[in-house]
Amino acid sequence: MILKRVAPGILLLSLLASGAAREAHAQAPLAVEPPSSLYAASLGDDDVELLVQGFWEAGILSSGSMSFGPGGGAVNAVPFLFMQRPDLYLLLRFRESWWFEASVAEEAERSVFALGFSAAGDEWVRDARLGNSGIAMPRYPYLAFGEAPGAFGASLSALDLDSGSSFDAMLRWDGLRWVTDRWFGLSETRETELDAASFLRGRRFSLPHPNVEALELYDYSSGIARRLAADEYHAELARGLVELKAEPRGILYARYLVAGAEPVAPAPTDTV
């Protein structure tokens, strides 16, 4: 009798416990899914600004010919030639601080890009930049790195408004090349190689007489005779050879003495 009475009670308690568990499970709220992105924006929002200026021309060029004769016909086709001429500038600004700019041009040295941050308020970091344009640092006493066009790197500029202290850092890859200077005493020596087919027209002259003295050279142009300075030419007086540093603008007029005699030609005038 005792077992029969206890058994229904145990069954009842089991049914009540299972029903309460199902009710609690049904009332539990579902977990909130995390957002797919930290921030979502689209063109047209107040935080996004896009500027595109320029053009990008592209085209395909090809040609061909067809000929007929007694022996039949022939078709000559030229492969397609793809041509493009870009000159485009793009600026994408986000929340007036983050920005990306790029410039694409036909010349590779004019194609640049940069990704950066510019403070719009009282942020400690005032400017940060990554790319191959504008990577430089302010000039310091006895320390200046300059700005290498097209050099890739990163730069950072910070300022503490409370203390007035500033911080600048830069990491840049500059293309270098070896430069060699040769000196003979206090004078620099330079070597110039000229091809045999590269003529220097209008710069080398042979005077009619050797062993000349008191040589004077004049450049007669537009009715004015200008006397050449000593550093504008080189002369071998014993051989009567003259070499100019630059081609004269007009007629070259020479006045000199031969063996101390009278000048071979009179001084130049406006009627030369």
Short mmCIF file of the C-alpha atoms (twelve columns), coordinates in Angstrom:
data_MODEL
# 
_entry.id   MODEL 
# 
loop_
_atom_site.group_PDB 
_atom_site.id 
_atom_site.type_symbol 
_atom_site.label_atom_id 
_atom_site.label_alt_id 
_atom_site.label_comp_id 
_atom_site.label_asym_id 
_atom_site.label_seq_id 
_atom_site.Cartn_x 
_atom_site.Cartn_y 
_atom_site.Cartn_z 
_atom_site.pdbx_PDB_model_num 
ATOM 1   C CA . MET A 1   0.000   0.000  0.000    1 
ATOM 2   C CA . ILE A 2   2.800   2.450  0.749    1 
ATOM 3   C CA . LEU A 3   4.483   1.819  -2.581   1 
ATOM 4   C CA . LYS A 4   1.237   2.370  -4.469   1 
ATOM 5   C CA . ARG A 5   0.671   5.719  -2.745   1 
ATOM 6   C CA . VAL A 6   4.209   7.029  -3.333   1 
ATOM 7   C CA . ALA A 7   4.379   6.119  -6.977   1 
ATOM 8   C CA . PRO A 8   1.626   8.556  -8.168   1 
ATOM 9   C CA . GLY A 9   3.229   11.338 -6.163   1 
ATOM 10  C CA . ILE A 10  6.579   10.794 -7.821   1 
ATOM 11  C CA . LEU A 11  4.910   10.768 -11.247  1 
ATOM 12  C CA . LEU A 12  3.063   14.001 -10.522  1 
ATOM 13  C CA . LEU A 13  6.188   15.797 -9.386   1 
ATOM 14  C CA . SER A 14  8.040   14.655 -12.509  1 
ATOM 15  C CA . LEU A 15  5.289   15.999 -14.767  1 
ATOM 16  C CA . LEU A 16  5.246   19.338 -12.957  1 
ATOM 17  C CA . ALA A 17  9.041   19.718 -13.203  1 
ATOM 18  C CA . SER A 18  9.109   18.948 -16.917  1 
ATOM 19  C CA . GLY A 19  6.276   21.402 -17.609  1 
ATOM 20  C CA . ALA A 20  8.052   24.209 -15.696  1 
ATOM 21  C CA . ALA A 21  11.259  23.563 -17.648  1 
ATOM 22  C CA . ARG A 22  9.405   23.802 -20.962  1 
ATOM 23  C CA . GLU A 23  7.758   27.079 -19.888  1 
ATOM 24  C CA . ALA A 24  11.119  28.625 -18.835  1 
ATOM 25  C CA . HIS A 25  12.721  27.552 -22.103  1 
ATOM 26  C CA . ALA A 26  9.874   29.095 -24.099  1 
ATOM 27  C CA . GLN A 27  10.103  32.428 -22.243  1 
ATOM 28  C CA . ALA A 28  13.962  32.806 -22.510  1 
ATOM 29  C CA . PRO A 29  14.885  35.666 -24.956  1 
ATOM 30  C CA . LEU A 30  17.003  34.892 -27.993  1 
ATOM 31  C CA . ALA A 31  20.632  36.087 -28.080  1 
ATOM 32  C CA . VAL A 32  21.157  39.319 -30.025  1 
ATOM 33  C CA . GLU A 33  23.310  38.780 -33.130  1 
ATOM 34  C CA . PRO A 34  26.430  40.992 -33.345  1 
ATOM 35  C CA . PRO A 35  26.430  43.631 -36.104  1 
ATOM 36  C CA . SER A 36  28.023  42.655 -39.394  1 
ATOM 37  C CA . SER A 37  30.272  45.801 -39.353  1 
ATOM 38  C CA . LEU A 38  31.455  48.324 -36.802  1 
ATOM 39  C CA . TYR A 39  30.098  51.216 -38.859  1 
ATOM 40  C CA . ALA A 40  27.999  51.292 -42.003  1 
ATOM 41  C CA . ALA A 41  27.821  54.279 -44.352  1 
ATOM 42  C CA . SER A 42  26.942  54.929 -47.961  1 
ATOM 43  C CA . LEU A 43  27.355  57.706 -50.493  1 
ATOM 44  C CA . GLY A 44  24.980  60.535 -49.704  1 
ATOM 45  C CA . ASP A 45  25.551  60.380 -45.952  1 
ATOM 46  C CA . ASP A 46  26.874  63.458 -44.182  1 
ATOM 47  C CA . ASP A 47  29.982  61.567 -43.065  1 
ATOM 48  C CA . VAL A 48  31.073  60.508 -46.568  1 
ATOM 49  C CA . GLU A 49  32.430  62.796 -49.305  1 
ATOM 50  C CA . LEU A 50  33.618  61.665 -52.731  1 
ATOM 51  C CA . LEU A 51  35.327  63.855 -55.332  1 
ATOM 52  C CA . VAL A 52  36.297  62.569 -58.782  1 
ATOM 53  C CA . GLN A 53  37.858  64.856 -61.374  1 
ATOM 54  C CA . GLY A 54  39.496  64.163 -64.723  1 
ATOM 55  C CA . PHE A 55  39.030  61.629 -67.508  1 
ATOM 56  C CA . TRP A 56  40.097  58.172 -68.620  1 
ATOM 57  C CA . GLU A 57  40.140  57.592 -72.364  1 
ATOM 58  C CA . ALA A 58  40.409  54.086 -73.792  1 
ATOM 59  C CA . GLY A 59  40.185  52.735 -77.306  1 
ATOM 60  C CA . ILE A 60  40.990  49.820 -79.573  1 
ATOM 61  C CA . LEU A 61  42.700  50.308 -82.926  1 
ATOM 62  C CA . SER A 62  43.013  47.803 -85.730  1 
ATOM 63  C CA . SER A 63  43.261  47.749 -89.495  1 
ATOM 64  C CA . GLY A 64  43.311  45.310 -92.332  1 
ATOM 65  C CA . SER A 65  43.458  44.956 -96.082  1 
ATOM 66  C CA . MET A 66  42.063  42.614 -98.681  1 
ATOM 67  C CA . SER A 67  43.532  41.967 -102.090 1 
ATOM 68  C CA . PHE A 68  42.308  39.996 -105.120 1 
ATOM 69  C CA . GLY A 69  44.197  38.728 -108.090 1 
ATOM 70  C CA . PRO A 70  44.230  36.021 -110.732 1 
ATOM 71  C CA . GLY A 71  45.591  33.546 -108.209 1 
ATOM 72  C CA . GLY A 72  42.912  34.295 -105.599 1 
ATOM 73  C CA . GLY A 73  42.417  36.674 -102.711 1 
ATOM 74  C CA . ALA A 74  44.276  37.428 -99.510  1 
ATOM 75  C CA . VAL A 75  43.349  39.159 -96.276  1 
ATOM 76  C CA . ASN A 76  45.932  40.941 -94.126  1 
ATOM 77  C CA . ALA A 77  44.757  41.811 -90.611  1 
ATOM 78  C CA . VAL A 78  46.639  43.801 -87.966  1 
ATOM 79  C CA . PRO A 79  46.216  42.662 -84.337  1 
ATOM 80  C CA . PHE A 80  44.118  44.839 -82.076  1 
ATOM 81  C CA . LEU A 81  45.984  47.632 -80.286  1 
ATOM 82  C CA . PHE A 82  44.576  48.742 -76.931  1 
ATOM 83  C CA . MET A 83  45.240  52.396 -76.077  1 
ATOM 84  C CA . GLN A 84  44.441  54.384 -72.941  1 
ATOM 85  C CA . ARG A 85  45.158  57.864 -71.647  1 
ATOM 86  C CA . PRO A 86  44.194  58.396 -68.004  1 
ATOM 87  C CA . ASP A 87  44.293  61.662 -66.093  1 
ATOM 88  C CA . LEU A 88  42.081  61.086 -63.065  1 
ATOM 89  C CA . TYR A 89  42.030  62.366 -59.472  1 
ATOM 90  C CA . LEU A 90  39.969  60.782 -56.694  1 
ATOM 91  C CA . LEU A 91  39.404  61.927 -53.095  1 
ATOM 92  C CA . LEU A 92  37.320  59.971 -50.586  1 
ATOM 93  C CA . ARG A 93  36.805  61.634 -47.186  1 
ATOM 94  C CA . PHE A 94  35.167  60.029 -44.150  1 
ATOM 95  C CA . ARG A 95  34.007  62.050 -41.139  1 
ATOM 96  C CA . GLU A 96  36.251  64.959 -42.199  1 
ATOM 97  C CA . SER A 97  39.299  63.168 -40.762  1 
ATOM 98  C CA . TRP A 98  39.956  59.929 -42.614  1 
ATOM 99  C CA . TRP A 99  40.693  60.269 -46.312  1 
ATOM 100 C CA . PHE A 100 42.056  58.472 -49.332  1 
ATOM 101 C CA . GLU A 101 43.344  60.188 -52.459  1 
ATOM 102 C CA . ALA A 102 44.773  58.825 -55.683  1 
ATOM 103 C CA . SER A 103 45.946  60.302 -58.946  1 
ATOM 104 C CA . VAL A 104 46.312  58.186 -62.064  1 
ATOM 105 C CA . ALA A 105 48.198  59.606 -65.045  1 
ATOM 106 C CA . GLU A 106 49.733  58.353 -68.254  1 
ATOM 107 C CA . GLU A 107 53.230  58.887 -66.833  1 
ATOM 108 C CA . ALA A 108 54.065  56.432 -64.069  1 
ATOM 109 C CA . GLU A 109 55.899  59.043 -61.982  1 
ATOM 110 C CA . ARG A 110 52.706  61.123 -61.778  1 
ATOM 111 C CA . SER A 111 50.563  58.267 -60.458  1 
ATOM 112 C CA . VAL A 112 50.393  58.630 -56.662  1 
ATOM 113 C CA . PHE A 113 48.171  57.524 -53.807  1 
ATOM 114 C CA . ALA A 114 47.892  58.228 -50.083  1 
ATOM 115 C CA . LEU A 115 45.769  57.066 -47.144  1 
ATOM 116 C CA . GLY A 116 45.744  59.250 -44.074  1 
ATOM 117 C CA . PHE A 117 44.184  60.918 -41.067  1 
ATOM 118 C CA . SER A 118 43.920  64.646 -40.377  1 
ATOM 119 C CA . ALA A 119 42.693  65.796 -36.994  1 
ATOM 120 C CA . ALA A 120 39.533  67.876 -37.060  1 
ATOM 121 C CA . GLY A 121 39.518  68.625 -33.320  1 
ATOM 122 C CA . ASP A 122 41.880  68.463 -30.358  1 
ATOM 123 C CA . GLU A 123 43.200  64.975 -31.050  1 
ATOM 124 C CA . TRP A 124 46.782  64.266 -30.003  1 
ATOM 125 C CA . VAL A 125 47.603  62.795 -33.409  1 
ATOM 126 C CA . ARG A 126 47.431  65.696 -35.824  1 
ATOM 127 C CA . ASP A 127 48.361  64.009 -39.085  1 
ATOM 128 C CA . ALA A 128 49.159  60.484 -40.284  1 
ATOM 129 C CA . ARG A 129 49.866  59.415 -43.853  1 
ATOM 130 C CA . LEU A 130 50.669  56.208 -45.717  1 
ATOM 131 C CA . GLY A 131 51.481  56.100 -49.435  1 
ATOM 132 C CA . ASN A 132 53.908  57.477 -52.010  1 
ATOM 133 C CA . SER A 133 52.937  61.142 -51.867  1 
ATOM 134 C CA . GLY A 134 53.729  63.796 -49.267  1 
ATOM 135 C CA . ILE A 135 55.859  61.561 -47.013  1 
ATOM 136 C CA . ALA A 136 58.006  64.181 -45.280  1 
ATOM 137 C CA . MET A 137 58.886  65.751 -41.929  1 
ATOM 138 C CA . PRO A 138 59.152  69.379 -40.818  1 
ATOM 139 C CA . ARG A 139 62.584  70.994 -41.041  1 
ATOM 140 C CA . TYR A 140 64.618  70.887 -37.869  1 
ATOM 141 C CA . PRO A 141 67.884  72.760 -37.197  1 
ATOM 142 C CA . TYR A 142 70.709  70.840 -38.871  1 
ATOM 143 C CA . LEU A 143 68.261  68.097 -39.845  1 
ATOM 144 C CA . ALA A 144 66.227  68.072 -43.059  1 
ATOM 145 C CA . PHE A 145 65.093  65.001 -44.982  1 
ATOM 146 C CA . GLY A 146 63.278  66.793 -47.796  1 
ATOM 147 C CA . GLU A 147 60.540  65.169 -49.860  1 
ATOM 148 C CA . ALA A 148 61.411  62.520 -52.445  1 
ATOM 149 C CA . PRO A 149 58.749  62.403 -55.198  1 
ATOM 150 C CA . GLY A 150 57.221  58.943 -55.525  1 
ATOM 151 C CA . ALA A 151 58.903  57.534 -52.384  1 
ATOM 152 C CA . PHE A 152 56.700  55.094 -50.451  1 
ATOM 153 C CA . GLY A 153 56.489  55.302 -46.674  1 
ATOM 154 C CA . ALA A 154 54.540  56.458 -43.622  1 
ATOM 155 C CA . SER A 155 54.672  59.623 -41.530  1 
ATOM 156 C CA . LEU A 156 53.145  60.697 -38.208  1 
ATOM 157 C CA . SER A 157 52.811  64.100 -36.566  1 
ATOM 158 C CA . ALA A 158 51.496  64.563 -33.010  1 
ATOM 159 C CA . LEU A 159 51.008  67.573 -30.738  1 
ATOM 160 C CA . ASP A 160 50.120  67.866 -27.054  1 
ATOM 161 C CA . LEU A 161 48.126  71.077 -26.687  1 
ATOM 162 C CA . ASP A 162 48.494  71.138 -22.895  1 
ATOM 163 C CA . SER A 163 52.282  70.921 -22.732  1 
ATOM 164 C CA . GLY A 164 53.041  72.210 -26.241  1 
ATOM 165 C CA . SER A 165 55.340  69.281 -26.992  1 
ATOM 166 C CA . SER A 166 55.336  67.799 -30.491  1 
ATOM 167 C CA . PHE A 167 56.416  64.513 -32.016  1 
ATOM 168 C CA . ASP A 168 57.268  63.698 -35.635  1 
ATOM 169 C CA . ALA A 169 58.207  60.334 -37.128  1 
ATOM 170 C CA . MET A 170 58.760  59.075 -40.650  1 
ATOM 171 C CA . LEU A 171 59.621  55.795 -42.317  1 
ATOM 172 C CA . ARG A 172 60.365  56.147 -46.046  1 
ATOM 173 C CA . TRP A 173 62.011  54.141 -48.794  1 
ATOM 174 C CA . ASP A 174 64.072  56.413 -51.051  1 
ATOM 175 C CA . GLY A 175 65.610  55.289 -54.308  1 
ATOM 176 C CA . LEU A 176 69.353  55.960 -54.120  1 
ATOM 177 C CA . ARG A 177 72.129  55.997 -56.673  1 
ATOM 178 C CA . TRP A 178 75.887  56.282 -56.442  1 
ATOM 179 C CA . VAL A 179 77.417  59.675 -57.263  1 
ATOM 180 C CA . THR A 180 81.177  60.004 -57.696  1 
ATOM 181 C CA . ASP A 181 83.105  63.282 -57.799  1 
ATOM 182 C CA . ARG A 182 86.713  63.524 -58.893  1 
ATOM 183 C CA . TRP A 183 89.018  66.310 -57.770  1 
ATOM 184 C CA . PHE A 184 92.475  67.369 -58.870  1 
ATOM 185 C CA . GLY A 185 93.773  69.646 -56.153  1 
ATOM 186 C CA . LEU A 186 91.061  72.263 -55.559  1 
ATOM 187 C CA . SER A 187 89.468  71.787 -59.001  1 
ATOM 188 C CA . GLU A 188 86.788  69.254 -59.909  1 
ATOM 189 C CA . THR A 189 87.445  67.123 -62.982  1 
ATOM 190 C CA . ARG A 190 84.636  65.937 -65.232  1 
ATOM 191 C CA . GLU A 191 84.675  63.507 -68.116  1 
ATOM 192 C CA . THR A 192 82.372  63.883 -71.110  1 
ATOM 193 C CA . GLU A 193 82.053  61.145 -73.709  1 
ATOM 194 C CA . LEU A 194 80.921  62.165 -77.193  1 
ATOM 195 C CA . ASP A 195 80.016  59.817 -79.981  1 
ATOM 196 C CA . ALA A 196 81.926  60.263 -83.213  1 
ATOM 197 C CA . ALA A 197 78.624  60.965 -84.954  1 
ATOM 198 C CA . SER A 198 77.654  63.696 -82.439  1 
ATOM 199 C CA . PHE A 199 78.883  66.875 -84.085  1 
ATOM 200 C CA . LEU A 200 79.112  70.129 -82.129  1 
ATOM 201 C CA . ARG A 201 77.945  72.522 -84.800  1 
ATOM 202 C CA . GLY A 202 78.660  76.202 -84.272  1 
ATOM 203 C CA . ARG A 203 80.938  75.672 -81.274  1 
ATOM 204 C CA . ARG A 204 84.389  74.836 -82.652  1 
ATOM 205 C CA . PHE A 205 86.276  77.133 -85.002  1 
ATOM 206 C CA . SER A 206 89.745  77.344 -86.576  1 
ATOM 207 C CA . LEU A 207 91.152  80.834 -87.082  1 
ATOM 208 C CA . PRO A 208 92.941  81.657 -90.378  1 
ATOM 209 C CA . HIS A 209 96.206  82.338 -88.532  1 
ATOM 210 C CA . PRO A 210 98.147  80.507 -85.815  1 
ATOM 211 C CA . ASN A 211 100.116 82.193 -83.014  1 
ATOM 212 C CA . VAL A 212 97.461  84.821 -82.402  1 
ATOM 213 C CA . GLU A 213 97.483  87.374 -79.571  1 
ATOM 214 C CA . ALA A 214 94.884  89.572 -77.828  1 
ATOM 215 C CA . LEU A 215 91.967  87.480 -79.063  1 
ATOM 216 C CA . GLU A 216 88.540  89.074 -78.793  1 
ATOM 217 C CA . LEU A 217 85.321  87.275 -79.740  1 
ATOM 218 C CA . TYR A 218 81.993  88.988 -80.421  1 
ATOM 219 C CA . ASP A 219 78.504  87.558 -80.860  1 
ATOM 220 C CA . TYR A 220 76.703  89.783 -83.396  1 
ATOM 221 C CA . SER A 221 72.917  89.311 -83.100  1 
ATOM 222 C CA . SER A 222 69.946  91.634 -83.741  1 
ATOM 223 C CA . GLY A 223 72.216  94.520 -84.642  1 
ATOM 224 C CA . ILE A 224 74.192  94.348 -81.380  1 
ATOM 225 C CA . ALA A 225 77.763  93.083 -81.024  1 
ATOM 226 C CA . ARG A 226 78.319  91.523 -77.587  1 
ATOM 227 C CA . ARG A 227 81.861  90.689 -76.520  1 
ATOM 228 C CA . LEU A 228 82.179  87.178 -75.079  1 
ATOM 229 C CA . ALA A 229 83.595  86.844 -71.583  1 
ATOM 230 C CA . ALA A 230 86.728  84.819 -70.956  1 
ATOM 231 C CA . ASP A 231 84.736  81.980 -69.336  1 
ATOM 232 C CA . GLU A 232 82.473  81.617 -72.397  1 
ATOM 233 C CA . TYR A 233 85.120  80.046 -74.625  1 
ATOM 234 C CA . HIS A 234 88.454  78.234 -74.659  1 
ATOM 235 C CA . ALA A 235 91.174  79.156 -77.148  1 
ATOM 236 C CA . GLU A 236 94.496  77.614 -78.157  1 
ATOM 237 C CA . LEU A 237 96.307  80.709 -79.404  1 
ATOM 238 C CA . ALA A 238 99.318  78.826 -80.751  1 
ATOM 239 C CA . ARG A 239 97.160  76.666 -83.032  1 
ATOM 240 C CA . GLY A 240 94.415  79.226 -83.656  1 
ATOM 241 C CA . LEU A 241 91.599  77.005 -82.315  1 
ATOM 242 C CA . VAL A 242 88.491  78.295 -80.525  1 
ATOM 243 C CA . GLU A 243 85.826  76.262 -78.697  1 
ATOM 244 C CA . LEU A 244 82.670  77.936 -77.357  1 
ATOM 245 C CA . LYS A 245 80.674  76.711 -74.374  1 
ATOM 246 C CA . ALA A 246 77.413  77.501 -76.164  1 
ATOM 247 C CA . GLU A 247 76.405  78.063 -79.747  1 
ATOM 248 C CA . PRO A 248 76.335  81.802 -80.611  1 
ATOM 249 C CA . ARG A 249 72.986  83.411 -81.235  1 
ATOM 250 C CA . GLY A 250 74.151  85.217 -84.351  1 
ATOM 251 C CA . ILE A 251 77.430  85.726 -86.236  1 
ATOM 252 C CA . LEU A 252 80.714  85.014 -84.442  1 
ATOM 253 C CA . TYR A 253 83.244  87.818 -85.012  1 
ATOM 254 C CA . ALA A 254 86.932  87.380 -84.089  1 
ATOM 255 C CA . ARG A 255 89.518  90.180 -83.667  1 
ATOM 256 C CA . TYR A 256 93.150  89.407 -82.816  1 
ATOM 257 C CA . LEU A 257 96.810  90.227 -83.442  1 
ATOM 258 C CA . VAL A 258 99.287  88.108 -85.394  1 
ATOM 259 C CA . ALA A 259 102.873 88.218 -84.086  1 
ATOM 260 C CA . GLY A 260 102.306 91.610 -82.454  1 
ATOM 261 C CA . ALA A 261 101.298 93.291 -85.728  1 
ATOM 262 C CA . GLU A 262 98.209  95.355 -86.337  1 
ATOM 263 C CA . PRO A 263 94.829  93.720 -85.768  1 
ATOM 264 C CA . VAL A 264 93.731  91.546 -88.654  1 
ATOM 265 C CA . ALA A 265 90.204  92.982 -88.523  1 
ATOM 266 C CA . PRO A 266 88.750  96.204 -87.161  1 
ATOM 267 C CA . ALA A 267 86.627  96.318 -84.041  1 
ATOM 268 C CA . PRO A 268 83.022  95.219 -84.685  1 
ATOM 269 C CA . THR A 269 80.332  97.800 -85.184  1 
ATOM 270 C CA . ASP A 270 76.640  97.714 -85.840  1 
ATOM 271 C CA . THR A 271 77.377  97.335 -89.543  1 
ATOM 272 C CA . VAL A 272 79.182  93.983 -89.256  1 
# 
